[in-house]
Amino acid sequence: MPKALNVNPNRMELSKLKRQLVVAKRGHKLLKDKQDALVKEFLARAKAVWELRQEVEKEISGCYSGFLLARAQTLPEMLEQTLMNAGGNMRVDVIYVNVMSVRVPSFKLPEQTIELNYGLGTSPGSLDVALEQFLKLMPKLVKLAAEEKAIKSMALEIERTRRRVNALEHVMIPSFTEAVRSISMKLDEMERSTLSRLMVIKEIVRSH
C-alpha cells in the first residue's frame, strides 16, 4: 500500500503531481536501462577477471615452486640476505576511465628491470629464474588488480542504482499515482457537489 502524500486537493497540486509522476516514470526507465547495461557489462568483466585470476594463480604457483627449489638449494639465512640485496624500480601509471558513469582505474606498468645485486656465486640459478618469472608476471598482476577494482566499483554502482530503481518503483511512483487518483476523486466529488447546489439554487430561483 503506497504511503499517502499530505497535499492540498486542488488543481494546482494535481497538475504539479502529474508532472512529478511523469518525471519519476522517465527517471525510473533511465535508471532501469542503466542498471541492465551495468549488469551486462559487470557479468562480462567478471567472467574475464575470473579467467585471468585462474591464469595468474597458476603462474604464481610456478614462481613459488622456483623459490621453494632455491630454498632447498641454499641456507635460509643466505636466501634471505640475497633477496634483501635484490632490488628494482617498480612504478605503476594510473588513469581513470568512465564506464557508464562509473569511474574505474586502468593501471599501466612501464617496462621493468630487476637488479640482481647479489653474488651470483652464492645464490642458486633457480632463484634467478624465479625472480625473472615474477617480473614477467607483474603486468598480469597489475591488470588483475585494475580489473578487480573495476568490477568492485561497478558492483557498488549497480547496488546504488538498484536502490534508486526500487525507491522509484515501489515508493515514489505509487505514492504519486495514489495522490493523483485521490485528488482527482476529491475534485470530481467537489464538482458534483457544486453542480448539485447550483441546480438546487436554480430550482429555487425558478420557483419564485
C-alpha positions in Angstrom: 0.0 0.0 0.0 1.6 3.3 -1.1 2.1 6.0 1.5 -0.4 8.8 1.1 1.1 12.2 0.4 0.0 15.1 2.5 -1.1 17.6 -0.2 -4.0 20.0 -0.7 -6.6 18.7 -3.1 -6.6 21.4 -5.7 -6.0 21.6 -9.4 -2.6 23.3 -9.0 -1.4 20.4 -6.8 -2.9 17.9 -9.2 -1.0 19.4 -12.1 2.2 19.5 -10.1 1.8 15.9 -9.1 1.1 14.8 -12.6 4.4 16.5 -13.8 6.3 14.8 -11.0 4.8 11.4 -11.9 5.9 11.8 -15.5 9.5 12.8 -14.4 9.6 9.8 -11.9 8.5 7.4 -14.6 11.1 8.7 -17.0 13.8 8.6 -14.4 12.8 5.0 -13.5 13.1 3.9 -17.1 16.5 5.6 -17.5 17.8 4.1 -14.3 16.4 0.6 -15.2 18.2 0.8 -18.5 21.4 1.9 -16.8 21.1 -1.0 -14.3 20.6 -3.5 -17.1 23.6 -2.2 -19.0 25.8 -2.2 -15.9 24.8 -5.8 -15.0 25.6 -6.9 -18.5 29.0 -5.2 -18.5 29.7 -6.5 -15.0 29.0 -10.1 -15.9 31.2 -9.9 -19.0 34.0 -8.3 -17.0 33.6 -10.8 -14.0 34.0 -13.7 -16.4 37.1 -12.3 -17.9 38.6 -11.5 -14.5 37.9 -15.0 -13.2 39.7 -16.5 -16.2 42.6 -14.0 -15.7 42.8 -14.9 -12.0 43.0 -18.6 -12.8 45.8 -17.9 -15.2 47.7 -15.7 -12.7 47.3 -18.1 -9.8 48.7 -20.9 -12.0 51.7 -18.8 -12.9 52.2 -17.7 -9.3 52.3 -21.3 -8.3 55.1 -21.9 -10.8 57.0 -18.9 -9.4 56.7 -20.2 -5.8 57.9 -23.6 -7.0 61.1 -21.9 -8.2 61.5 -20.2 -4.8 61.0 -23.5 -3.0 63.7 -25.0 -5.2 66.0 -22.2 -4.4 65.3 -22.5 -0.7 66.1 -26.2 -0.9 69.5 -25.4 -2.6 70.7 -22.8 0.0 70.6 -21.9 3.6 67.5 -19.8 4.7 69.8 -17.0 6.0 71.7 -16.8 2.8 68.5 -16.8 0.7 67.0 -14.0 2.9 70.2 -11.9 2.6 70.2 -12.5 -1.2 66.6 -11.4 -1.6 67.3 -8.2 0.5 70.0 -7.3 -1.9 67.9 -7.8 -5.0 66.2 -4.6 -5.9 64.4 -2.7 -8.7 62.3 0.3 -9.5 58.6 -0.7 -9.7 56.2 2.1 -10.9 52.6 1.9 -12.0 50.9 4.6 -14.0 47.2 5.0 -13.2 44.5 6.6 -15.4 40.7 6.6 -14.8 38.1 5.8 -17.5 34.4 6.3 -17.3 32.2 3.2 -17.9 28.5 4.2 -17.7 29.2 6.9 -15.1 31.4 4.5 -13.1 35.0 5.8 -12.6 37.2 2.7 -13.0 41.0 2.6 -12.9 43.3 1.5 -15.6 46.8 0.6 -14.5 49.8 0.6 -16.9 53.1 -1.0 -15.9 56.0 0.5 -17.8 58.8 -1.8 -18.8 60.5 -3.0 -15.6 64.0 -4.2 -14.9 65.3 -6.2 -12.0 68.7 -5.6 -10.5 70.5 -8.7 -9.3 72.6 -7.0 -6.7 73.8 -10.2 -5.1 76.7 -12.5 -5.6 75.8 -15.0 -8.3 78.3 -17.5 -6.9 76.5 -17.7 -3.6 72.9 -18.0 -5.0 71.3 -20.8 -6.9 70.3 -20.4 -10.5 66.8 -21.4 -9.6 66.4 -18.1 -7.7 67.3 -16.1 -10.8 64.7 -18.0 -12.8 62.1 -17.4 -10.1 62.7 -13.7 -10.0 62.5 -13.4 -13.8 59.2 -15.3 -13.7 57.8 -12.9 -11.1 59.0 -9.9 -13.2 57.2 -11.3 -16.3 54.1 -11.9 -14.2 53.9 -8.3 -12.8 51.9 -6.9 -15.8 49.2 -9.6 -15.4 49.1 -8.9 -11.6 48.7 -5.2 -12.2 46.0 -5.8 -14.8 44.2 -8.2 -12.5 44.2 -5.6 -9.7 42.8 -3.0 -12.0 40.0 -5.3 -13.3 39.0 -6.5 -9.9 38.9 -2.8 -8.7 36.7 -2.0 -11.7 34.2 -4.8 -11.1 34.1 -3.8 -7.4 33.3 -0.2 -8.3 30.6 -1.4 -10.8 29.1 -3.7 -8.2 28.7 -0.7 -5.8 27.2 1.4 -8.6 24.8 -1.4 -9.5 23.6 -1.6 -5.9 23.1 2.1 -5.7 21.2 2.1 -8.9 19.1 -0.8 -7.8 18.1 1.0 -4.6 17.1 4.1 -6.6 15.1 2.0 -9.0 13.3 0.2 -6.2 12.6 3.6 -4.4 11.0 5.0 -7.6 9.2 1.8 -8.5 7.8 0.9 -5.0 7.6 4.2 -3.2 7.6 7.4 -5.3 5.6 6.3 -8.4 2.9 4.5 -6.4 2.6 7.5 -4.0 2.3 10.0 -6.8 -0.2 7.7 -8.6 -2.3 7.3 -5.5 -2.1 11.1 -4.7 -3.3 11.9 -8.3 -6.1 9.4 -8.0 -7.2 10.7 -4.6 -7.1 14.4 -5.6 -8.9 13.7 -8.9 -11.7 11.8 -7.0 -12.0 14.7 -4.4 -12.1 17.3 -7.2 -14.8 15.3 -9.1 -16.7 15.0 -5.8 -16.4 18.7 -5.2 -17.5 19.4 -8.7 -20.6 17.2 -8.4 -21.4 18.8 -5.1 -21.1 22.3 -6.6 -23.2 21.3 -9.5 -25.9 19.9 -7.2 -26.0 23.1 -5.2 -26.3 25.1 -8.4 -29.2 23.0 -9.6 -31.0 23.4 -6.3 -30.4 27.2 -6.3 -31.7 27.3 -9.9 -34.8 25.4 -9.0 -35.4 27.8 -6.0 -35.0 30.8 -8.3 -37.2 29.3 -10.9 -40.0 28.5 -8.4 -40.0 32.2 -7.4 
